[in-house]
């Protein structure tokens, strides 16, 4: 199965966290991002249907939340995809 045959709902991301390994779909990651843990980012990806590992570039650059994407966001070269989520979550907590 080619990478482009795996939809966002069929791509699982693995996020290594000090509390353990977290798995989420690419679609969920795109919608919600790292939430209250702004520095976590996916470490691996695989296709649910085939079980085969996928390269991290299956994640669009602005959603990778790695050093490069955060740097480009700070420079204003790409937009922060979760700014609205962060703002709305902060509003709900107050």
Order of alpha helices (4+ residues) and beta strands (2+ residues): beta-beta-alpha-beta-beta-alpha-alpha
